[in-house]
């Protein structure tokens, strides 16, 4: 029987957060214009940071670890190596 590791749990959480944030960003962008000092990625990263903190608190895991795994998910999506 295979047990899910904490690392797997972080990765699953990060993957779900990334998907959720893409949806939030898309919906918000339809209704609001980003401030002139921010580009679309700044807004998306801001959303991701806040959602990651909230989800980490709910799941009882470390926010920094969730964010690190979130970066791994993003790196996989753009075919880059995860940050060191």
Secondary structure, DSSP 8 states (H G I E B T S, - for coil): -----HHHHHHHHHHHHHHHHHHHHHHHHHH----TT--HHHHHHHHHHHHHHHHHHHHTS-HHHHHHHHHHHHHHHTT-----
